[in-house]
């Protein structure tokens, strides 16, 4: 039978969290529970022992029950130690006598898939050796003396080592007993203990998902791999207004003197209206017509910056921050010319994020080419950490 010891007793100081690392949430689920999900994806029936810090034993038991589901009889929790070696020894001692192959796995490698466990088990049974999953080293490695580089190490002889690491049960127990008697050496992984006892360790292919969550950067990487954490959404907005010589021109929240204006219920600012539509679309909040309809007397004659200010508040209320907005003006006039920088600065201040504005014509084609009105297309990006 297979025995799997899941080590979750580390403090996780480098992660900078208030709780031990295995109990920090990853996408709303504890790292330990994520790790056990991979364990129970394995095709091998196993006895699972979780090694937890004394302060979180009850929390670990609750997580173990959830992760195991109907197989809850196959999992147990024991108290670990401040040192990994002693924690693994505690887990080994809790395994049943019928276990003949042991896998030791770090809960911090929370995204390790079940196939990795199966691969290690098959290799242990085939060779009767210790087996560790590994990945090749892609970086150039230097040997140094302080800040001085001595030479370049041949990376073809090096690998990154992961867990689960697998071993024949009897030989691993004996290796751990020998390591406990020699208190001068603290080994960094189980394969080192196994090798020090004179046994052979071989490698199998590792898995890129089995990286160790040690720092906040690692946690963020894991969140992105799960598709959680920062959510990014985009939206598109478009507005069209006819020219109206009786109206002043307001565009992008700015007044344009001596230029024919635009017709509309408000001030006809198609540029601001398109930005609002793009932002509302990105945040899943409908469109400008539904939010600020022409039947609402409050917005009769209102300037574009009023609509943008209200829209930005709605987007924030929905839990989104604005990343940027890009706007394309399609028109014969006005020509942006020297006011482009002023326009972008004003809109960026209103939106609270970078806004870029570009302009083009349609070479005489369509209503914009005939100088009957303007069209504006805007795209917006918003993001949320909820």
LOSEDREN-854216 format. One record per residue (C-alpha): x, y, z negated; residue in three letters. Coordinates in pm, whole numbers, padded with zeros to 5 digits, always signed. Each point is the difference from the previous one (the first is absolute). Layout:
! residues N
XYZala...
This chain:
! residues 386
+00000+00000+00000unk+00107+00360+00059unk+00054+00243-00285unk+00014+00375+00066unk+00140+00235-00262unk-00103+00361+00068unk+00221+00243-00188unk-00192+00313-00102unk+00176+00098-00321unk+00214+00287+00132unk-00039+00353-00131unk+00024+00165+00343unk+00195+00301-00128unk+00110+00103+00349unk-00360+00008+00118unk-00063+00278-00250unk-00345-00130-00099unk-00168+00002-00340unk-00062-00376+00011unk+00226-00299+00070unk+00054-00027+00374unk-00212-00311+00059unk-00301+00182-00145unk+00030+00313+00213unk-00277+00022+00258unk+00072-00048+00368unk-00302+00112+00198unk-00224-00032-00307unk+00125-00351-00084unk+00283-00082-00244unk+00330-00102+00157unk-00022-00330-00191unk-00341-00077+00148unk+00131+00078+00347unk+00290-00241-00060unk-00232-00275-00122unk-00207+00048+00313unk+00301-00116+00201unk+00059-00291-00237unk-00355-00128+00048unk+00027+00041+00377unk+00251-00287-00005unk-00118-00333+00137unk+00172-00176-00292unk-00198-00080-00312unk+00203+00131-00290unk+00014+00067-00370unk+00057+00374-00039unk+00156+00161-00307unk+00003+00378-00033unk+00268+00147-00227unk-00124+00332-00139unk+00121+00255-00257unk-00146-00053-00346unk-00180+00334+00020unk-00193-00107+00312unk-00070-00370-00056unk-00377+00047-00019unk+00001+00220+00309unk+00205-00264+00181unk-00249-00271-00101unk-00290+00202+00139unk+00189+00056+00326unk+00091-00368+00019unk-00364-00104-00040unk-00111+00234+00277unk+00276-00107+00237unk-00048-00373-00060unk-00379+00000+00023unk-00125-00358-00009unk+00360-00121-00048unk+00035+00174-00336unk+00103-00327-00169unk+00315+00005+00214unk+00136+00328-00139unk+00127+00109-00341unk+00181+00297-00153unk+00300-00005-00235unk+00196+00276-00170unk+00321+00110+00168unk+00322+00162-00115unk+00186+00324+00063unk+00237-00195+00227unk-00111-00178+00315unk+00201-00315-00071unk-00172-00058-00333unk-00339+00079+00153unk+00045-00264+00270unk+00110-00251-00266unk-00325+00066-00187unk-00196-00064+00318unk+00187-00324+00072unk-00073-00127-00349unk-00374+00042+00063unk-00007-00223+00309unk-00149-00345-00021unk+00201-00322+00018unk-00146-00086+00340unk+00165+00301+00167unk+00293-00110+00214unk+00061+00312+00213unk+00013+00348-00153unk-00034+00336+00173unk+00099+00316-00186unk-00157+00318+00134unk+00026+00366-00096unk-00339+00169-00032unk+00167+00317+00131unk+00009-00167+00344unk-00375+00045+00005unk-00065-00032+00374unk+00178-00333+00049unk-00233-00216+00214unk-00098-00356-00083unk+00198-00129+00300unk+00323+00100-00174unk-00080-00231-00294unk-00081-00288+00234unk+00323+00049+00195unk+00212-00017-00317unk-00181-00307-00133unk+00049-00189+00326unk+00370+00078+00001unk+00051-00110-00363unk-00172-00330+00066unk+00196-00058+00321unk+00346+00079-00145unk-00036-00046-00377unk+00207+00321-00026unk-00075+00341-00136unk-00168+00215+00267unk-00020+00379+00024unk-00174+00211+00265unk+00229+00256+00161unk+00016+00265+00269unk+00308+00107+00195unk+00181+00320-00097unk-00044+00262+00271unk+00200+00282-00158unk+00375+00039+00036unk+00159-00096-00334unk+00314+00163-00139unk+00227-00114-00283unk+00108+00298-00210unk+00223+00101-00287unk-00186+00291-00160unk-00068+00248+00284unk+00268-00151+00225unk-00104-00244+00274unk+00237-00298+00010unk-00141-00199+00291unk-00311-00118+00181unk-00157-00324-00116unk-00114-00256+00258unk-00376+00021-00043unk-00057-00323+00194unk+00089-00182-00323unk-00246+00199-00212unk-00375-00026-00061unk-00267+00175-00205unk-00144-00250-00250unk-00368-00011-00097unk-00238-00212-00204unk-00160-00250-00041unk+00314-00203-00063unk-00057-00375-00015unk+00182-00284-00177unk-00032-00363-00107unk-00148+00022-00351unk+00244-00219-00192unk+00311+00164+00143unk-00137+00351-00063unk-00086-00084-00362unk+00355-00128-00055unk+00149+00308+00167unk-00202+00229-00225unk+00104-00195-00310unk+00365+00041+00100unk-00049+00373+00063unk-00165+00044-00340unk+00303-00161-00166unk+00235+00243+00180unk-00107+00338-00136unk+00285+00185+00173unk-00170+00018+00339unk-00337+00151+00087unk-00096-00128+00344unk-00198+00221+00238unk-00207-00275+00162unk-00086-00367-00037unk+00214-00108+00295unk+00309+00136-00176unk-00079-00211-00308unk-00060-00303+00219unk+00326+00050+00192unk+00199+00055-00321unk-00114-00346-00113unk+00166-00147+00311unk-00308-00046+00216unk-00046+00093+00365unk-00221+00291+00104unk-00115+00050+00358unk-00205+00268+00172unk-00321+00010+00198unk-00147+00288+00193unk-00137+00273-00223unk-00287+00237+00065unk+00012+00377+00052unk-00311+00038-00217unk+00178-00157-00297unk+00196+00315-00089unk+00032+00087-00366unk-00196+00292-00143unk+00254+00180-00217unk-00034+00374+00064unk-00290+00237+00076unk+00114-00008+00365unk-00045-00379+00005unk-00348+00036-00148unk-00096+00254+00266unk+00135-00231+00271unk-00211-00286-00134unk-00308+00221-00002unk+00052+00091+00363unk+00047-00366+00094unk-00334-00074-00163unk-00164+00288+00180unk-00071+00177-00328unk+00135+00316-00153unk-00009+00296+00233unk-00292-00018+00243unk+00041+00205+00318unk-00294+00106+00215unk-00025+00213+00313unk-00286+00198+00142unk-00084+00182+00324unk-00207+00316+00036unk-00117+00196+00303unk-00191+00324+00046unk-00116+00200+00301unk-00125+00361+00010unk-00099+00225+00288unk+00146+00345+00043unk-00225+00286-00114unk+00118+00351+00093unk-00229+00144-00269unk+00194-00175-00277unk+00346+00065-00148unk+00243-00288+00029unk+00082-00192-00316unk+00222-00301+00065unk+00200-00201-00252unk-00123+00230-00274unk+00164+00302+00166unk-00156+00302+00172unk+00109+00049+00364unk-00064+00362+00105unk-00086+00090+00359unk-00077-00364+00092unk-00346-00130+00091unk-00161-00184-00291unk-00183-00330-00036unk-00369-00073-00051unk-00111-00192-00305unk-00217-00019-00313unk+00301+00106-00205unk+00290+00190+00153unk+00048-00258+00275unk+00351-00094-00120unk+00034-00324+00196unk+00354-00057-00124unk-00095+00003-00368unk-00311-00206+00070unk+00201-00271+00180unk+00242-00016-00293unk-00293-00048-00238unk-00143-00279+00212unk+00338-00176+00014unk+00044+00018-00377unk-00354-00114-00075unk+00038-00286+00246unk+00330-00112-00155unk-00149-00002-00349unk-00319-00178+00111unk-00217+00300-00088unk-00201+00041+00319unk+00030+00313+00213unk-00030+00375-00019unk-00357-00001+00132unk-00113-00230-00279unk+00187+00192-00268unk-00052+00359+00116unk-00301-00009+00232unk-00123+00295+00204unk-00321-00008-00202unk+00191+00103-00313unk-00023+00382-00032unk+00304+00005-00231unk+00228-00054+00298unk-00156+00245+00245unk+00288+00214+00122unk+00246-00169-00236unk+00365+00006+00101unk+00196-00316+00074unk+00207+00019-00315unk-00318-00044-00205unk-00069-00331+00172unk+00360-00118-00038unk+00007+00089-00371unk-00323-00192-00060unk+00123-00297+00208unk+00334-00021-00181unk-00190-00011-00331unk-00222-00283+00130unk+00302-00200+00118unk+00172+00043-00339unk-00321-00101-00177unk-00004-00322+00201unk+00346-00083-00137unk+00211+00092+00303unk+00298+00227+00049unk+00058+00157+00339unk+00316-00102+00183unk-00015+00222+00308unk-00228+00132+00273unk+00076+00040+00371unk-00215+00223+00221unk-00024+00037+00379unk-00176+00309+00142unk-00129-00038+00359unk-00087+00344+00140unk+00077+00277+00248unk+00031+00245-00286unk+00108+00103-00252unk+00365-00071+00061unk+00166-00098-00324unk+00333+00161+00088unk+00163+00175-00292unk-00291-00077-00236unk+00060-00376-00002unk+00231+00020-00303unk-00244+00225-00185unk-00286-00233+00088unk+00180-00313-00119unk+00111+00169-00322unk-00354+00122-00078unk-00161-00337+00072unk+00265-00192-00194unk-00072+00220-00302unk-00375-00063+00030unk+00039-00377+00046unk+00280-00042-00253unk+00201-00208+00248unk+00189+00055+00326unk-00218+00104+00294unk+00142+00014+00353unk-00180+00174+00285unk+00054-00047+00375unk-00186+00138+00301unk-00061-00104+00359unk-00223+00071+00299unk-00181-00231+00240unk+00131+00149+00326unk-00335+00156+00085unk-00200-00318-00060unk-00314-00020-00213unk-00163+00263-00217unk+00329+00093-00166unk+00165+00035+00340unk-00284+00229+00112unk+00053+00210-00315unk-00347-00077-00135unk+00120-00098-00345unk+00260-00181-00210unk+00047-00358-00115unk+00206-00104-00299unk+00116-00349-00098unk+00148-00063-00345unk+00148-00306-00168unk+00055-00032-00374unk+00182-00242-00228unk-00103-00053-00362unk+00129-00240-00263unk-00106-00136-00335unk+00171-00201-00277unk-00329-00128-00141unk
